[in-house]
Amino acid sequence: MARGPRKHLKRLNAPKHWMLDKLTGTYAPRPSPGPHKLRECLPLVIFLRNRLKYALTSKDVQSILMQRLVKVDGKVRTDSTYPAGFMDVISIERNGENFRLIYDTKGRFTVHRITADEAKYKLAKVNDTIRFDFETNKITEFIKFEVGNIAMITGGRNMGRVGIITHRERHVGGFDIVHIKDSVDRQFATRLINVFVIGEGNKPWISLPKGKGVKLTIAEERDRRRALKE
């Protein structure tokens, strides 16, 4: 085993949800230590360069950040490998754009644009869910983890799906299982640790990306693509 901190990350070993082309280089940007794990984050350089196409190279991204134009959760970030993650709000003051990092139904971070009012807060999980305001740095509201509330899945094969909590199985000494039903009445189950409550009843406190967290089958995706072509 090598000693000391790891300073490099091979592109083939990078998380699949970064969607990096393996033929365009050997290395990928290694995220700095921060609030999110390496396999669960999206560095700012990938978000600005690969997703938004606001820069061609990492050097261009660094020049944008050094102008102090980009904020993450209300704080200016100048590190191009800063690890942004689930529910983080990325704001670009120059053009007034705001984004929230949310999973799509394939487990990838989607470029989800939000309004300026929604960019003032984020949701954080403490088994229940709190609403944290960036301007006051205080908790303004909270949602109980209860049956009947709407939730998003943040891990496992159902990552990115959204639905109403219908039942919770308690297993002493094991993993609690939560049963969820989505908006088209499809039911699925996952571990308690993967469930993130995002609203009371069927009304989410954040806007949802395209598709509203409903996972389509392969046949349904094919039919949708055909309809768009026609």
Secondary structure, 3 states (H helix, E strand, C coil): CCCCCCCCCEHHHCCHHHCCCCCCCCECCCCCCCCCCHHHEEEHHHHHHHHCCCCCCHHHHHHHHHCCCEEECCEECCCCCCEEECCCEEEECCCCEEEEEEECCCCCEEEEECCCCHHHEEEEECCCEEEEECCCCEEEEEECCCCCCEEEECCCCCCCCEEEEEEEECCCCCCCEEEEECCCCCEEEEEHHHEEEEEECCEECCCCCCCCCCCCCHHHHHHHHHHHHC
